[in-house]
Amino acid sequence: MTANPRTVNNGEAAPIKNVAACLTLVRSLQNRHPLQPNLGVFAGFSGYGKSVAALYAQNKTDAAYVEVSDTWTRKKLLSSILSELGQHKPTGTLSDLEDEIIAILARDPHRPLLIDEADKLVDKNMIELVRMIAKKSNVPVLLIGEELFPRKLDNVDRFRDLVLVMDYAQPCDLDDTRTLARTFYPGLRINDDLLEMVRAKGDGRVRRIGNSLHDIAGFATFRGLDEISASQYSGHFSGGKLPSRREAA
């Protein structure tokens, strides 16, 4: 039987440790005492799978999820949150939109709000808006951002003491890399020596590991292999830069 390079499409994220860490933060916020702060932070380097972990947490907790873009204004942020909450044509002033968000969230105080790329809100002086929404609605709010995001929040007045839980996404270890390989390519056995090379050359970043696994699966399929080791593989590893013309050939 030859390897099938197609990924599994079952709607579930690979259960790597960062997925569990993100869900643990959300559950902790849900289970806090009502008088405790309701903000959490999940930070880490690009490519560690924070967004995938957040989407998994969204599916498991029925959270409202938005991903901030560089171009967003205050109105776009509020409109996007409202759209995620089921109000697809919001109207009114910024204050009206904020009040509507708070009212909808407060109806279900157990339902979390997840805001990805939240460090952009600090850069654009919009984080205070989120603080007020969190304060007035009292729902669990998880802010997800890059490695330096917690340091940015330290410089924001009144934010330091409002963060109840925080964790950092970690680079994938060998066990995580095995999990990704089994999830994406269950029909192909990739030996640990090759998986460790994938992990090391990709700096433990989920995206780079996934790209390398894609190349390995294609390599194995072309050669009719359903098992592959480091000594058999002569293809490309994703290491953060595109291959040269010679490497890609």
N, C-alpha and C positions, 0 to 999 in steps of 0.2 A: 504494500500500500504506500503510495507516494504522499508527501506532505501537502496539505491544503493550505495555501497562504492566506486564505480569507480569515478575517477576524471574527470572533464570536459577536453576534449582535443580539444580546439578550437584555439590553437596557440597564445592566448592572456594571458598576465600576469594578475593576480588579481590587480585591480586598487587601491592598497593601497597607502598611502601617500608618501612612499619612491620612488615608481614608478613615481609618478607625480613630485617629487623633482628632480630626475635624468633627466627626460625629460625637465624640466624647465631649468636646467643648459645647456643642449645641445642647446635648442632653443635660450637661451640668447647669447651663443657663436656664433650661426649662424647669429643672428641679430645685432651683435656688429658693430661698425664703423671699416672699414678696417685698420685704423691706431691704433686701440686698441689691447691689447694683446689677443691672441687666445687660451690661456690655461685655463682649468677649473679643479677643483678637487672635487671628491665626495668620502668622507671617512666615515668610521664607523666600528663598531665591526663586527666580523664574525657572520653570521647567520641573519643579519638584512635585507637581500634580495638585496644587492647592485648589484650582478651579474644578478639577474632576472630583476631588474630595468634597468640595462644597455642593456640587450637583448631586452627589450621592446622599449627602446629608439632607438636601432639599427633598429628595424622593422619599427618604425615610421618615421625615418629620412634617411633610406638607408645608415646608417653609416658603415664604415669598423670597424670590432671588432676583437680584439685579446686578449687572456688571457695568461699572462706570466706564465711560469712554472719555478720551482726552477732550472732545469737543463739547461735553455736556455743560449746560448752564444749570442754575438752580431750578428753573422751570422744567427742564428736561429730566432732571433727577426726580423731582416730585411726580411728574407725569408718568415716568417709567415705573415708579413704585406703585402708583395708583393702577396702572395698566396690569401689573402683576397681581394686584389685589382684585382685579375684575372690573375696574372702571376704565374702559378703553377710550373714552372721549372726555377726559376731564376738562372742566372749564372753571374760570374764576381767577382771582388774584393768587399770588404766591401764598398768602396767608390762608386763603380759602382752600387751596390744594393741601397745605400742611394740616389744616384742621380736619379735612376729610380723611387723610391718611391715618391720623391719630385715632379718629373715631372708628374706622374700620378695623385697625389693628387691636384696639382696646376691646372689641367684641369677642376676641379669642385670645386671651393673654398668654396662652400656651403655644401659640403658633409663632415660630421664629421669623425674623427678617435677616436675610443674609445679603451683605453688600460686598461684592468682589471688586478688586482694584480700588479699594477704599483709600489707599494712599493718595490717589489723585484728588480726593476731596480735600485733603489737607493742603495740597499744592494750590488748589483753586479757591481756598478760603471758604469751603462749603461744609466743612466737618461740623460746625456749630449747628447747622440745620439738622443733621442726623442726631446730634446730641439731644436736641429739643424733642425730636420725634420719639427717641428712645425714652427720654424722661417722662414725657406726657402719656405715652401709650403703655409703658412698663412691660412691653413684650421682650423676649430674648432677642438681642441684636448681636450678630457676629460680623465683625469687620475683618475682611481678608485683604492682605496687601503684601508688598515686597519685604525683604529682609530688614530694611531700615524703617519700616512703618512704625514700629513701637517707639523708636527714637523720635520720629516726627510727632507722635502723639504726646510725648513727654513735654514738648514745647508748646502744646496747646493748653491754654488756661482752662481749668476745671475738668480736664479729661483724665488726669493721672489716677485720681481716686475712684473713678467711675468704672474702671475695667476690673471685672470680677475674676475672669479667667483668661489665660493667655498661653499659647503654645507655638512652637516653631515647627514648620515642616522640615523633615530630615531627608538627606539623600537616600536613595534606595540602597539597601544592602543586598547580599546575594539571595536571601530568601524572598525579598520583594521582587527581584529580577526573575526568579523562578515563577513567582505568581503571575507576573505580567506575561511571561512566555506561555504558561499554561492557559491563561485567559485568552490571549490573542491567537495562539496557534496550537490548539489542543491536539491536532493531528501530527505534530512534529515534536520529537524529543530532542531538546538542545542540552547537551551535556554541560555540567557545571563549569568545566574549564573554559568553555566558550562564553557561557553566561557571565563569568567573572570578568572576562575581557570586555564584554559589552558594557557591564556596569562601570568598570574602571575608566574605559575610554569615553564614556558618556558622563563622567563625573557624578554618577548616581541620579541623573535627571531623567524623569519619566519620559519626557518627549524624546530625548536622545536615545534612550533605551528602546523605546517603541520604534524609532526609525531604524535602528540597527537590527532589531528583530524582524522588521519587514524585509530588509535586505537579505538576512539569513534565510528566511522562509522562501523567498524567491530563488535564492541560490540552491537550496535543497530541492525545491520543486523541479527546477531545470535539470538537476542531476538524478532525479528519481529517488531521493533519500527520504526516509521517515525518521532518521536519527542522524545527528551531526555533532562533531566535536571540533575543538579548536584546530586540530591538525588537518581537518578536512576543509576548513573554511578559508577562502582566499579573497573574500569580498570586502566591501566597505564597512567601516564602523562610523557611526555618527559621533563626532567629537566637538560639535559647536561651530563648525565651518563647513561650507560646501566643498565637495571634492574638486580638485583641479581637473582639467580636461583629461590628463593621462590617468588619474585615479578613477575617473568615472567611466573610462573606456572599458 
